[in-house]
Amino acid sequence: MDYNNVTILQFQRLNAGRQNPDDDNLTAGLDILQIFEGKTEAEVKSMTMDNFDKALYKYRFLVDGLPEDVQWLKTFELNGKTYKVVQTPELWDVGQFISMGVLIKDKTRIIDNCHLIVSTMTRDGRTIHERANEFQEGLSIMVAYPLAVFFCAVMAKLWHDLPHYFQGEGVQTGLAKNGGGTIL
């Protein structure tokens, strides 16, 4: 097993479980087996330490964190459907632009919002939330994470430039003057 087999939801649950700095290794192991194997707390606690260690062994990849050499994808496939990632804000509708601004405003919630961020960057006739639910439960974190994190850096610059958009020469020149592309 590796991060390619970890869904957004599993990663979010794992991340949420790691927010308490007082947790020990046994608590982390308990969380891992509950998240990835669907075991109850009682089931895990009744395991012998030998079986507990053996069950956790296949999740040792989690110690290293996400690889840094993940690649940005322009398309991805899930449940037999290919999704195109709309990378540039000037190709979004206003609703997508506003949604993305809200989703990335709090940088500490990027992982929590990862499925929504990726959903905002795609279209297929369904609502953002319908796609987001499908992505959260089925899309690999190896696909979603680079899209969400990389794009947050782009959007942070865009949101930084936005006040300048309305100053100086104003709306007529767009954001291109400030390096952000045009949005209207």
N, C-alpha and C positions, 0 to 999 in steps of 0.2 A: 504494500500500500504506500502511496505517496500523496502529495497535495493535489494531484490530478483527480483523485478520488474523493476529495473533500468538497462538499457543497458549500455554498455561501452560508446557508443556515447553520450547518455544523461549525463552520469557522466563526460565525457570529456568537454561537453558544459557547464555544471554546474561549473566545476572546472575553466574553462577559464573565465567564467563570474565573478568569485570570485577573480580574480587577482587584481582588482582595489580596494585598501583599502578605497577609498573615497565613494564607493557605500553605500547607506543606505538600510534599510530593505525593503522599497517600491521597490527599484530597484531590489533587490534580489527576491522579490515576483513576479515582472514582468518577470524576467528571468525564474523563476520556471514554471510559467504558460505557457510561450512560449515554453519551452523545453518539458515539460511533457504533455501538453494538446494541443499543436500546435496552440495556440491562437496568433494572431498578437498583436503587441504593441498597436495599436489603439483599438483593442477589449478589452484588459486588462485595458487600461486607461479609457475606457468608463464604466467600472463596478462601481457599488456603493461600498463603503468601506465595507459594510456588506457582499455583495456577494464576494468581493475580499478575505476577511478573511475566509469565508466559503470554497471557492475554494482552498485556501492555507492549510486549516486545515489537509487535508489528507497527506500533505507532511511534517508534523512536524517531522517525523523521520530523515529528513535531518539535523536537528539541532545537533543531537548527533554524526554525522559522521559515518563512517563505523565501524561496530562492530570489536572488537579486537580478538574475538574468532572464526574468520572464519577459515575454514579448507582447507588444501591443498588437491586437488583432483588428483587422478591418471588418471581418465577418466571423461568425461562429455558428455552430450548429447545436441545436438542442431539440430533443424529441422529434427528430426528423424534419425540422424546419431550420432554414438558414436565416440568420439575422444579420443585417448590415448595420454597422455602427456608424452613426452620423456624427462625425468627429468635430465638425466645425460649427460653431454657434450661428453663423450667418445662414446656415441651411435649416435651422430649427424654426419652429413656429414660436410665437411669443410665449405660449404656455410652457413649452419645453425649457425655454430660457429662464423663465421665472422659477419653474420647478427646480432646475439645477442650482440656481442661486440660493434657494432655501435649503436644499439638501447638503450643500457644501459649506454653508455659513459657519457651522460649528465643526472645526477640524477633528475634534475628539469623537465625533459621531460618524466619521467616514465609513468605518467598518459596519456600523449599525445600518447605514443607509446604502451600502454597496449595491444591493439588488435594485433599489430605486434609482440610483445613479445610472446603472447600466440600462435599466428599462427606459429611462429618460432619453438615452442616446440611441434608442431603436424605435422603430415603428412597425406596426403590422395590422392596424385596424382595431386593435383592442386598446383598452385604457392602460395607462402606465401601471396601475396597481395590478391589473390582471397579468401583465407580463412579469411584473416584479415578483409576484407570488410564484410563478412558474420558475423564474430564474433563481429565487431564493432556495427553493427545494431541489432543483435539479442541475443548476449550472455550477461548474467547477470554480473554485476560488482562483485557480490558476488562469482562468479566462477573465473573471470579473475583477480581481484585485488590480491588475495593471491598468485596466480601463478606468476604473474609479480613481485610483491614486494619481495616475498621470493626468487625467483630465481635470482633477481638482487643482493641479498646479496651473493649468491653462486658464481655468475659470477664475482662480484667485487673481491672476493678472488682469483678466477682463473686468472683474468687479472692482479692482483697484483703479483701472482706467476709466470706469464708468462716470465718476464725477467730472472728469476732464472732458468727457463727451458733451456735457451740457454747458461747458464754459467755453470761452474763446470764440471760435467760429460757429459753435453750436451744432445742432442736429444735422444741418445740411452737409457737413463734411464727414459724418459718421465717426466710427472709432478707428478707422484706418490711420488717421493722423497720429494716433497714440499707440499704434501697433496692435490693436485689438480686432481689426476687421470691422465690417459694417453689420449692424443688426437690424436696421430698418430700411 
